[in-house]
């Protein structure tokens, strides 16, 4: 299952991670976000030793949402070595996410 993060711990968990991190920017009211969530939970479980999957609620964490220019949700950012390495906007099949993650491993 994806870990919940917030404005306060984003840098520590995501930017200082020693492995790739997938960040799901989402909101409770967002239908497509609810479709993507279980997919990312699966990926988080399957790749738990090689990558980290986290979720950030855009309504509760405006600072990070603005900082990364998130305008549409779901937006999934892929981080490696503290930098954005890839991005996916909208609900897509699982293999779209895993292909982007595999490229970072």
C-alpha positions in Angstrom: 0.0 0.0 0.0 1.2 3.5 -0.8 2.3 5.6 2.1 0.6 9.0 2.7 3.0 11.9 2.8 2.5 15.6 3.3 4.0 19.1 2.9 6.1 18.7 6.0 7.8 15.3 5.2 7.9 15.5 1.4 11.6 16.5 1.1 12.7 13.9 3.6 10.8 11.0 2.1 10.9 11.8 -1.6 13.9 14.0 -2.3 16.3 12.2 0.0 15.2 8.7 -0.9 18.0 6.2 -2.0 15.7 4.6 -4.6 13.2 5.8 -7.1 10.0 7.3 -5.7 6.5 7.4 -7.4 4.4 10.3 -6.0 0.7 10.1 -6.6 -0.9 13.6 -6.4 -4.6 12.9 -5.8 -7.8 14.0 -4.0 -10.6 12.1 -2.3 -13.3 13.5 -4.7 -11.3 12.6 -7.9 -12.8 9.6 -9.7 -9.8 8.9 -11.9 -7.6 9.1 -8.8 -9.6 6.3 -7.2 -8.9 4.2 -10.3 -5.2 4.8 -10.2 -4.8 4.3 -6.5 -5.1 0.5 -6.4 -2.8 0.2 -9.4 -0.1 2.2 -7.6 -0.7 0.2 -4.4 0.0 -3.0 -6.4 3.2 -1.5 -7.9 4.3 -0.4 -4.4 3.9 -3.9 -3.2 5.6 -5.5 -6.2 8.6 -3.1 -6.2 8.8 -2.6 -2.4 12.5 -3.5 -2.3 13.5 -1.4 -5.3 11.2 1.7 -5.2 8.9 3.7 -3.0 5.3 4.6 -3.8 3.7 7.5 -1.9 0.5 9.5 -2.1 0.0 13.2 -1.5 -3.5 14.7 -1.1 -3.6 17.9 -3.0 -6.4 19.4 -0.9 -4.5 19.0 2.3 -1.0 19.8 1.0 -1.2 22.9 -1.2 2.5 23.9 -0.7 3.9 20.8 -2.4 1.1 20.8 -5.0 1.9 24.4 -6.0 5.7 23.8 -5.8 5.5 21.1 -8.5 2.9 22.9 -10.6 0.2 20.2 -10.3 -2.8 21.4 -12.2 -4.6 18.2 -13.1 -5.1 15.1 -11.0 -4.2 12.3 -10.9 -0.7 13.4 -11.7 2.1 10.9 -10.9 5.7 12.2 -10.7 8.6 9.8 -10.8 11.6 10.9 -8.8 15.2 9.6 -8.9 18.0 11.1 -6.9 15.8 13.9 -5.7 14.9 15.0 -9.3 11.7 14.6 -11.4 12.6 11.9 -13.9 9.2 11.3 -15.5 5.6 12.2 -15.2 2.2 10.7 -16.0 -1.1 12.7 -16.0 -4.4 11.0 -15.9 -5.6 7.4 -15.4 -3.6 4.9 -17.5 -3.1 1.2 -17.4 -0.6 -0.4 -14.9 2.0 -1.1 -17.6 2.4 2.6 -18.3 3.5 3.2 -14.7 5.7 0.1 -14.6 7.4 0.9 -17.8 8.3 4.4 -16.5 9.5 2.9 -13.2 11.6 0.2 -14.9 13.4 2.8 -16.9 14.6 4.3 -13.5 15.8 1.1 -11.9 
